[in-house]
């Protein structure tokens, strides 16, 4: 398919939309589907037919995630951008009747709310706007125009230069400069080369990648194809967890449609560029989010990490130079090519460019998917966009970065959200999970919950992670049962230091973060969990536990006193 053909399809789609009186969009992402949004769509079709609307005058279609997942099922109406929340099939006749009049007030959702107005959508710009199962919808939203432009106008080095210029950093957690990674793979000796999309999203409370794949799969495929052209690859893999059946189904459909139209496969867009995409399903192991474990799993081996170097850029999948980025990173590529690297770099902060997608969950009024400029404050995210804490409870902490992240207290709510600042606070950006906690949360319980997750998800290959996380989980259990001593606290801090600095991969290296951050900001909660002196003497058999504390390293004791 050539650029002129894409424009012709886009023009035809726009003409069809202009001919319709109204377009009713029903959220078809997993969250709303679990609330039976399919039944809502069917009821809307029946109600429209009853009111005399034909298919050409009132379009009722399934779209991707509309964002405010906690208020689903969601329905939007164009033109006008009317939104409805918690829609039931019984609401369908009233929604259709209101197409030519005022909204249905009992289910109306104000689209001017900060949740919608404060967002800056780049990755999510098509989510809730297009049918993810129709290639023509994506093409009408400038889909694949960046790919055709690259193949006809850009040398591979020019594509990498544009990504460099954008300042885009990997959105999978570490924040490595994307342009630098691409140029490393492009320069690597060896052929063929591989492109891999890491869609193994395993953080509790995280659903960013799943929503993008369900809502706009062609956007990720286009980004991967551009990346493949830039680094000289001809084959790609999407590693996605099998627990995402809707995302997998839509990816498979998108790949088939793109291949039929010559947008993937051989001689893409009439050029000499070939690129095929394969899907590999993961069994849900959190450690396979680590790139070398992911590679092992794709190869059919047990998903465990290996020491680096060599890095995947030099020796990755089957020993070949391999580019690995996550879903959100690839989803940023097409708009960067269309609008230019300087445009993207003008958004965000000096060192953290562009926007970031977050999954808001926990004790938050507006749970859902958001995209905001880098540098926005935590306070704006939680209290403006998120709507604050339900039931008039007080905010206590927010955890960013999933089980590998840290818990940030109220005193730092005005902190800008960027890679460096979050790291200084003892947390990480991670892939975008953001869990809010209110005053009823015990921070020791929170730390123990995430430690249990890391313990059970450890692959067991290295002793520090395998044994260290188990020992930390056991110690945290002593705190939650009020059996802990000062020596237990010193030992816990010593183990955190050991596991962080001696584990093989990022899972173990970051596993102590929830513990160290809660110790840093909520230490009194740990100290309040000490057993009484009588209990200590009884549990210790009358021995003096100060000997255990004295055996801890001076560094641990001094850190514990901070």
N, C-alpha and C positions, 0 to 999 in steps of 0.2 A: 504494500500500500504506500503510495506516494503522498507528499504533503498536500497536493491539490485534491486528492481523494479524501483526505482527512477533513479538509475545509468544506468539501461538498457534503459529507455526512453531518458535520457540525451545523451547517446552514440548514439542512433538511430538518434536523432535530429542533432547531430553534423555530423554524416555521410551524412545525407541528404544535409546539408549546404555545406559540402566539395565537393559534387558532382555537385553543381550549379556553373555556370560561374560567375554569379553576383547576388547580392541581392539588389533590389531597395526598399528603405524604405520611405514611405510617411507618414508624420505626421498626425495622426488621433485624436489629442487632440482637445478640443473645439475651441481654437483660430484659428487653421488652418482649422478645419471643417467649421467654419463660413465664411471662404474665399473659400469654395468649394474645399477642398482638395480631396473629394471623386471623383469629376470630373477629377482631375489630375490623381488619381490612375487608374480610368477607361481608361483614354487616354493612360497611360503608358502600360496597359495590351494590348490594341489594337495595339499600336506601336510595342511592343515586338513580338506579333503574326505576324505582317506584316514583321518584320525583320527575321522571321523564328525561333525565340527563343521558345522553348517549356517550359512548366511549370517546368520541372526538370532542365533546363539549366539557366533560368533567373527567379528568384523568385521576385515577386512584392507584397509587403505586407504592411499592415497598422501597424504603430507603435505608441508609445506614444509620449509625448512632446519632441521635439528636442531642446527646450530651448529658442532660439532667436525668441520669438513670434512676435515681431514687424516686422520681415522680412518674415513672412509666406505668402503662404504655403511653407513649407520646405520639401526638399527631400534629402536623403543621399544615397550613393551608396557604397556597400562593394563588394569585398575588396578594400582597398585604402582610405576609409573614405571621399570620395568626397561629398561636400555639395552644394546644390543649393537653392537659395532664390527667393521668390516671383514668384514661378513657376505657370505657366498657362497651361491649357490643350494643348494649341498650342505648348508648349515647349517639349512635350513628345517625338515626333520623334527624335529631336536633342539629347535628353538625352540618348535614347536607342542607337542611332548611335554612341554616344561618349563612350559607355561601353568599347570598345577596343582601345580607343584613348584618346586624350587630352580632358579636360572638356569644356563644353559650356561656353565660357567666359562671355557672357552678363548676365548670372544668377549665375555664380560661386561665392561661398562664401568660403573664406579661412578658413579652419578648424584650422589653427595655430593662429588665432586672440586671443588676451588675453581673450576675452569673453569665449572661450572654454579652452584655455591653462591654465588659472589661476584658474580654478575650481578644487575642490577636491570632487568627487562625491561618496557618500556612499548611501544616501537615493535615489538619482536620477540615480544610476549606471545603472539601466535597462531601464530608460526612453529614448525612441528613439532607443532602441536596440531590444526590443521584441514586439511581438503582444500581447497587453493586453487581448485579447479575446481567447488566446490559452494557456491552462495550460501547454502544452508540451514546449512552449517557455520559460516559467518561470522555469520549472524543468531543462531545459538545462542550465539555468543561476544559477545553484545551488539552485533553489527554493525548499523549504520544506526540504532541507537537514539538516538545523538547527533544525527543529522540530523533525525529526526522530532521530537525535543525542541526543536531550534533552530527548526524551521518552525512549531511550535505554541505555543512559549512565549517565544522570544527576538526582540527587534527586532534588525536588523543591527548597530546600534551596541552593543547588549549583548553580542553575540558578540565584536566587536572588543575590548570592555572586558575580557572574560574572557581573551582571548589576551594582552592587555596585562598583566593581573594575573599571568599565568603566568610572565612573564619569558622566554618562549621566544625564542631567537635563531635566525636562519637556519642550517640545518645544511649548507648547500652550501659553506661555506668562510669567507665574510667575517664571519659572525656578526651581521648587521644585525638589530635588534629586529623580530620578526615583526609584533607589534601595531602598531608605528609604520608599517611598510610597508603593512599592510592599511588603516590609517586614511588614509594618503596617497592610495591608489588610490580609496578610498570617496569622498574629498572632491574628487577630480580632476574637472574639467569634461569633458564629452563622453560620448557613448553610441553604441553599446553598449560595455561593458567586457569585458576578456578575463582569463581565468585560465590560467596556463601552469605545467605541472610539468616541471622540468628533470631529466630522467633520463639525461642525456648523461654517464654516468660513464666517464671515460677515463683515470683515474690508474692507472699500473702497480701491480698488487698490490691494487687496490680492487675489492670486490664487494658492498658494502653495499646499494646501491640495487637492484642486480640481484636479490639474495636477497629483499628485501622485496617487489619486484614479482612474483617467482616464487612467493612463499610466502603473501602476503596482499594481493592486488591490490585487493580491495574496500576495504580500509582507506585506501589512497591515494585512491581514487575518492570515498569518503565525506568525507575531509579536503578535497578539491578542491571538492566540492559545498557544504560549509559555508563555505569561503572565498568561493565565488562568491556565495552568499546575503549574506554580510557586506559585500562590496564592491559588489554590484549588477551582477554579471556574469551572462550567460546562455550563454556558450560557453567551452569550455576545450580546451586542447591538451596532450597528453603528448608531449614530444620525447624519444624513446628511441633508442638506437643499434641499428642493424640487426643488430649482432653478438650481440644478446640475443634469439635467436628464441623461446626458451621463455618469457621474460618477456613478449614481444610477444603470443604466442599466448594466454597466460593473461589478459593485459589485455583483449584483444579479446573473449574469452569472458566475462570479468567485466562488461564494458560491455554486452554483449548481454543477459546475465541480469538486470542491474540495470534496463535499459530495459524488459524484459518485465514486471518486477514494479513498475514505476512509481517506481523509486528514482532513475532518471535520465530525462531527456527532458522532456516537457511535463507540467505540473500535478503535480509531484513530491509524493507522499504526499497527494494531494488538495488541495494548496495552489495558489496562483497563481504559484509559483516554477518557472521552466523552466531547465534546464541540460543542455546536451549536451557530450559529451566526444569529441574526435577524437584520433587517434594520427598522429604524424608520425615517420618513421624518419630518423635521421641516418646519414651515411655513415662515421662514425667519426672525424671531425675533432675533436681535443682542444679547439681554440679555440672550438668551438661550445658548450662549457660556459659561456663568457662570454655574459651575457644578451643583449647587442645582436647578437652573432654568431648566437646561437640564433634570435633573432627573424628575422634576415635569412634564415636557412635555412628556417624555417617558411614564410616568404613566397615561397620558391622562388628566392631569390637566392643568390649565393655567400656562404658563411658567414664573413663578416669583421666585426669590431667597428667601431663608429662612436664618435666623441667624445660624451661626456656632460657637461653636459645637452644636450638634454632627456633625462631619465631615463624608463625604460619606464613608471613609474607615471603619468607625464603623457602620454607619447607613445611607445607601444610597438608591438605587433603591428598592422600596417596603420595606424599613427598613432593608435591608440586607447589609452586608459588600460589598462595591463596589469599584473597581479600575477604575479610569477614567484617561485616557491619550489621547493625540490628535494623529492625523494621522502620523505626522512626528516622534513622539516619538516611536510609534509602528514600523514604517518603519526602525528604527535603530536597532531593537532587533536582527533580524536574522543575520546580519553581525557581531554584537558583539558576538553572540554565535559561529559563524563559525570561526572568527579570534581571539577572546579573548578580554576580557575587557582591558587588558594592551595595546593592539594594539590601541583601540579606545581612551584610555586615553593619548596616546602619541601624539594625534592631538589636536590642540587648545592651550588654556592657562591653567594656574594652577587651576583656579576655573571654567572655562568654557571649557569643553572638547568637542572634536569632531568637527563636521561641523554644519553649519546652512543654511537652504534653505531660500532664499529671492526672493520676487517678485519685480523686478525693474520696476517702472512705473513713469509717469510724464514727466518732461523735461529732458529726457535721450535719448541718441542716440540708445543704444541697450536695448530696453525694452524686458523683458522676465524673465525666471526662472533661477536662479543660485544657486549653492551650494559651499560655501567657508569655509575654516577653521576658527574657532573662533579665534579672535585676529587680523584678517586682518583689515587694516585701512579703514575708510570710503572713503578716497581719492582713494585707490586702487580699491574699489568696483565701485565708481562712474566714475572715469576718465580712469582707465585701462579696467576693465571688462565692465563697462557700456558705454565706449567710449566718455564720456563727455557730454557737453550740446549742443544741436542742434543750428544751425544758428549763431554760434559764440557768443552766449549770455553768460553772467557771471552766475556762480553758486551763489545761494543765501542761500538756506537751504535744508536740507533733513529731512523728517519726518519718524521716525521709530516707529513701534508699532501701526500703524493705528490710529483711533480716540482717543485711550487711550494713545498715545505716544506724544512725544514733537518734536519741530522743532530745529534742530542743525545747527548753522551757519558755515560759511567758516573757521573761526578761529579754529574750532575743527575737521577739515577734517582728520588730522593725528591721531585721536583718534582710539584706537583699539576697534573693535566691540566685546564686551562681556557684560554679564549681569550687572556686577557691574559698569563698566565705563559708560554705557548708562544711568543707573539710576542716577549717579552723575551729568550727564549733564541735567537732568530733563526730560529724555525720558525713554523708556523701549525697551527691545528686542521685546516683543510682539510675535505674531505668525510668523512674517517675512515680513510684508508689508514694502516697502521702497519707498516713494514718493519723487522725486527730484523736486525742484523748482528753476526757474531762476530769473533773476533780474526784470522781469516784474510782479512777484507775490507780491501782498499786503499781508503782514503777518497778518494784522487785518482781511482781508477777509478770509484767510486760517483758522484762529482761529474761525471765525464765522461759516464757513462751517462745521467744525467738531463739533462745539457746537450744530448746528442745527441737525446734525446726532444723537448726544447723546440725545438731547431733544426729538426727535421723536421716538427714540428707547427705551427710559426709560419706564419701565413697570408701573411706577406710584405707586409702593407699598410703597416707603418711600418718605416722604415730601422733604428732602434735595435734592434728585435727581430730583424728579418730578417738584418741584417749582424752585429749584436753577438753574437747567440748562435752564429753560425758562427765568428766570430773567437775567442770564448771556447772553443768546442769544439776549434778548431785549437791554441790555446795549451795546453789541457789535454792534448792529444795529445803535445805536447813534454815535458810532465812525465811522462806514462806511459812514454815512450820514453827518459827520462833525458837529454834534450837541452835542458832548460830552463835559463834564466839568471835572475839576480836581476831583470834588466830585464823578463823575461817575467812574473815574479810581480807586479811593479809595474803592468805593463800590464794583466794579468788583473784586478787590483783596481780599476784605473781603469775598465775596461770594465764590471765589475759595477755600479759606481756610476752610470755613464752609462745602461746599459740599464734599471736599476731606476727611475731618475727621469725618463726621457724616452720610455719605451714607451707606446703608445696604450692597451693593455688589461692586464688582470691576468696574462695569460700572460707577456708580456715583463717586466712589473714585478716578478714573483716568480721568473722564471727564474734569476736569480743566487743565490737562497737556498741551494741545495745547495753552491754554491761558497763563498759567504761564511761559511756555518756550518762547513764543513770547514776553511776557513782559520782561523776563530776558535778551533776546538777541536783541530784536528789539523795545525796549521801545520808541525810538524817533518816530516810526511810529504811535504809539498810541497818543503821545503828539502832533504830527503834525495834528491829526484829531480833536483837540479841536476846538470848535466854537470860533469865535472872541469875544472880550469883549463886543462889541455892541450886537452881537447875544445872548451871554449869558444873558445879562441884559434883553433883549427882551423876551427870552424864559423862564426866571425865574421870569418874572414879576417885575424886578427891585430888587429882593431880593439878599442878600449877600450869595452866595453859600458856603462861607468858613465855615458856620455853619454846613453844611453837612459833610465837611471834618473833622471838629473838633470832630464830633460825632463818627468818625471811631476809632477803637481801636488803642492804641499806637503801637502795634505790626504791624498792617497793615500799619500805616503811616511810620514807620521806614523801613519796607520792601519795600514800594513804593519808598523810597529815595535811595535804593541801586543801 
